[in-house]
Amino acid sequence: MYENNYPNKRYKKTIDFIKQHLQKEDEILDLGIENPLAKLLVSKGFSVVNTQGEDLDVDFTIVENNKAKVVTAFEILEHLVAPYNVLSKIKAKKLVASIPLNLWFAKAYRSDSDVWDRHFHEFEDWQFDWLLEKAGWTIKARKKWTNPVKKVGLRPIFRLFTPRYYIVYAERV
């Protein structure tokens, strides 16, 4: 179903990571509106419910009242002004979250055409770990991977060996 190209490589790595740490019986609340990765998880037998576009910087109702055992956050936390707030309010005992890593050779991502598709944060792995720990999570597993691109230039060479994505499995302390 997926090949080793973007975003399919990211989806495969994410699903492989999830299979290592979650059970298909675990109910999952995925932060963010329904998306191709959530649909792929459902097709693999996982039970996934997405948030409905709430502003997770100010409205925590969904994570406070939802009975899911797991919360997933796939490349959404970098879009929040204050991700600590929602992370600290999650009632589920398990969290799987992924982020794009800050790349020293590339500027922070900002879309000129979509006001919502911008990064307030681009974390280094240690910063993301610290954020999760401060929000009450204990990281049990982590993984990084690269995202090579089929372009010519210095940046594409760096992308061959510089990790772009970071995923963690954490449990509530």
GIVEN-V949212 format. One line per field, one symbol per residue. psi: psi as a letter, one per 40 degrees, with the letter a starting at -180 (. if undefined). A space follows every 10 residues. Layout:
BEGIN
psi = ???
END
This chain:
BEGIN
psi = diafiheddd dddddddddd eiidehhhhh hiihiddddd dddeeihhhi ifeigedehe ddddeieidi highfddeei dgdddddeeh dieihhhiih ihhdeiiihh heehddgihd ihiidddddd ddddeeihhd iiiiiigiig ihiddddded ehhdihiihi ih.
END
